[in-house]
Amino acid sequence: MNVVSKQSLEQLIIGIQRRDNKTLAEIYKQYFPLVAHYVTRNGGTNSDAKDVFQEAIVIVYKLVQANELKIKSDFGPYLTGIAKRIWMNQLRRESIHERFVQQSDTELIEDHPSDAVIEGETELALIRKHILNLGEECQKVLLMSSEGITNEKIADTLGYKSEKIVRTKKYKCKDLLIKLIKSDPKFKLPDL
């Protein structure tokens, strides 16, 4: 019997909260094979499974931090359920959901507390990915702007002659970021 199955749920949550490497390694050892089996059985690769598992752990961590982790049964089914939802959402975004998701997973249709977090994480991951493709100057302007720093202060900090230049730069950077995101195969417009 391994460490995760001996720990109480409270100890497991504390380990996740503290980012305890031993706890996280045991979770990976025990539950990654289940996630990998599900993802590869449903059209993904082992690399996809690693990404999905990591996203699921991040979501569990965020739910723990927000004190919103509500587990009705065992931790394992909860974690793998989140991973399955992540993979289903990815398949749905890639428009191949019907082809790969099997009938046995219809119990995942109902709403789940992690759904909003999963969607938010997916959107943030897409934005983070493409912000890194922008130049350093664009990254700085958009970051400072997102932190609520005024155009005047941004101009002072980055050495621009006026806040009008900052507005123009911000517009061009946002426009480029939007184009990069829209060209990403993982981007999907909302259903109307």
Phi and psi in degrees as a GROMACS rama.xvg file:
@    title "Ramachandran Plot"
@    xaxis  label "Phi"
@    yaxis  label "Psi"
@TYPE xy
-94.4586  177.021  ASN-2
-60.8941  -41.0127  VAL-3
-62.8427  -42.1425  VAL-4
-71.8483  -22.8061  SER-5
-81.4457  -30.0943  LYS-6
-70.0545  146.52  GLN-7
-74.749  162.695  SER-8
-59.203  -38.299  LEU-9
-62.1848  -43.3294  GLU-10
-64.6607  -37.8297  GLN-11
-63.448  -45.049  LEU-12
-63.397  -41.0953  ILE-13
-62.2168  -41.8215  ILE-14
-61.7213  -40.8441  GLY-15
-66.647  -45.106  ILE-16
-58.2951  -39.7498  GLN-17
-86.4069  -1.90191  ARG-18
57.0525  40.8874  ARG-19
-66.7323  118.536  ASP-20
-59.4567  -38.8141  ASN-21
-64.5971  -44.9291  LYS-22
-62.5424  -46.0507  THR-23
-65.2352  -37.4138  LEU-24
-64.6191  -40.6506  ALA-25
-67.7054  -39.7084  GLU-26
-60.6433  -46.0699  ILE-27
-59.7019  -47.9862  TYR-28
-60.2502  -41.1874  LYS-29
-80.9682  -38.6087  GLN-30
-108.428  -19.6249  TYR-31
-58.8763  -42.4481  PHE-32
-56.688  -35.6506  PRO-33
-66.2309  -42.8309  LEU-34
-67.288  -43.4317  VAL-35
-60.8976  -42.4435  ALA-36
-60.9081  -46.1948  HIS-37
-62.4393  -48.6095  TYR-38
-65.5048  -45.4336  VAL-39
-69.4833  -31.7993  THR-40
-68.1905  -23.7832  ARG-41
-112.796  39.6233  ASN-42
90.9083  3.10883  GLY-43
-102.829  178.16  GLY-44
-108.659  172.541  THR-45
-63.3913  -34.9881  ASN-46
-64.0938  -41.9686  SER-47
-59.2007  -42.4181  ASP-48
-62.6882  -39.9688  ALA-49
-63.0357  -42.8278  LYS-50
-62.9132  -44.6088  ASP-51
-63.2326  -44.4402  VAL-52
-61.9622  -43.5599  PHE-53
-62.6934  -43.3598  GLN-54
-60.8166  -40.7535  GLU-55
-63.3558  -41.6676  ALA-56
-63.677  -41.3028  ILE-57
-62.0028  -41.5954  VAL-58
-64.9838  -44.9639  ILE-59
-59.8381  -43.5226  VAL-60
-59.159  -46.16  TYR-61
-64.597  -38.4354  LYS-62
-65.7953  -38.6836  LEU-63
-64.2467  -46.8611  VAL-64
-60.8502  -36.7127  GLN-65
-85.5723  1.98354  ALA-66
57.2998  38.8456  ASN-67
-117.581  11.9544  GLU-68
-75.9212  114.12  LEU-69
-122.952  97.5136  LYS-70
-101.992  121.338  ILE-71
-87.1689  -26.3368  LYS-72
-128.145  -130.093  SER-73
-84.4804  156.733  ASP-74
-62.5918  -40.0329  PHE-75
-56.0431  -55.2674  GLY-76
-61.375  -32.4736  PRO-77
-64.8559  -50.4743  TYR-78
-63.3622  -46.677  LEU-79
-67.4164  -30.7459  THR-80
-63.4289  -41.4495  GLY-81
-63.9826  -44.4686  ILE-82
-60.3315  -41.2904  ALA-83
-63.2421  -40.8696  LYS-84
-62.9227  -41.5983  ARG-85
-60.823  -46.9906  ILE-86
-65.9832  -40.9714  TRP-87
-61.311  -42.5564  MET-88
-63.1811  -38.8033  ASN-89
-65.7773  -44.2758  GLN-90
-62.3794  -40.9817  LEU-91
-61.2914  -45.4015  ARG-92
-62.7985  -32.1595  ARG-93
-87.7828  6.56091  GLU-94
59.6484  29.5298  SER-95
-124.233  15.5974  ILE-96
-54.3804  -50.5404  HIS-97
-59.8741  -34.9716  GLU-98
-73.2829  -31.725  ARG-99
-109.918  -30.9311  PHE-100
-76.5657  128.613  VAL-101
-87.0909  158.189  GLN-102
-55.7156  -31.3948  GLN-103
-65.4425  -11.4516  SER-104
-98.4474  18.0973  ASP-105
-66.5955  -18.7703  THR-106
-67.9456  -12.3026  GLU-107
-86.1903  0.51905  LEU-108
-68.2681  -37.0406  ILE-109
-63.6699  157.223  GLU-110
-63.0535  150.297  ASP-111
-140.005  144.936  HIS-112
-56.7825  -26.094  PRO-113
-81.6701  -11.9523  SER-114
-57.3346  -46.3435  ASP-115
-64.6837  -38.738  ALA-116
-66.313  -41.6517  VAL-117
-60.1583  -48.4376  ILE-118
-61.4043  -44.8183  GLU-119
-62.3325  -41.7737  GLY-120
-64.7233  -38.6772  GLU-121
-63.4433  -45.9202  THR-122
-63.9068  -44.4092  GLU-123
-63.3371  -39.5598  LEU-124
-61.8896  -40.1273  ALA-125
-65.6705  -43.1943  LEU-126
-65.5829  -46.9506  ILE-127
-58.2234  -44.0743  ARG-128
-57.3466  -45.9244  LYS-129
-84.7074  -23.2417  HIS-130
-63.6308  -33.9237  ILE-131
-67.9882  -19.2536  LEU-132
-84.0271  -10.1945  ASN-133
-80.2397  160.236  LEU-134
-66.7889  163.332  GLY-135
-59.4032  -38.5233  GLU-136
-63.6754  -44.7126  GLU-137
-62.5002  -42.3926  CYS-138
-58.5678  -45.0193  GLN-139
-63.9827  -46.2449  LYS-140
-61.5411  -47.1555  VAL-141
-68.0328  -38.8406  LEU-142
-63.46  -48.8959  LEU-143
-62.3383  -40.6332  MET-144
-63.9795  -41.7315  SER-145
-67.0855  -22.3161  SER-146
-86.2748  2.84183  GLU-147
84.3582  13.5048  GLY-148
-74.9648  135.038  ILE-149
-67.4835  155.82  THR-150
-59.9185  -36.3042  ASN-151
-63.2771  -44.6977  GLU-152
-67.0969  -39.0971  LYS-153
-61.3251  -44.1064  ILE-154
-58.8647  -44.8956  ALA-155
-61.7699  -47.5959  ASP-156
-64.7496  -42.6983  THR-157
-94.2675  -1.05516  LEU-158
79.9928  25.3462  GLY-159
-81.2073  152.772  TYR-160
-73.7231  -28.4985  LYS-161
-152.146  165.283  SER-162
-72.9451  -19.4986  GLU-163
-64.5875  -37.9706  LYS-164
-64.3657  -38.866  ILE-165
-63.0484  -45.1966  VAL-166
-58.8115  -44.8444  ARG-167
-63.8341  -45.8236  THR-168
-61.8646  -44.0863  LYS-169
-60.9823  -44.4635  LYS-170
-60.2325  -47.6229  TYR-171
-64.7109  -40.2992  LYS-172
-66.8725  -43.2944  CYS-173
-62.9556  -42.0972  LYS-174
-61.4597  -44.1678  ASP-175
-63.9521  -42.7663  LEU-176
-61.2271  -44.5036  LEU-177
-61.0733  -43.4161  ILE-178
-62.203  -42.4273  LYS-179
-62.8769  -43.7994  LEU-180
-64.9103  -45.5323  ILE-181
-65.2936  -25.6475  LYS-182
-85.1113  -7.94845  SER-183
-73.7502  133.935  ASP-184
-63.1976  -20.8787  PRO-185
-83.5163  -8.26358  LYS-186
-80.1801  133.913  PHE-187
-136.331  129.469  LYS-188
-67.6601  146.579  LEU-189
-64.0909  146.462  PRO-190
-67.217  134.743  ASP-191
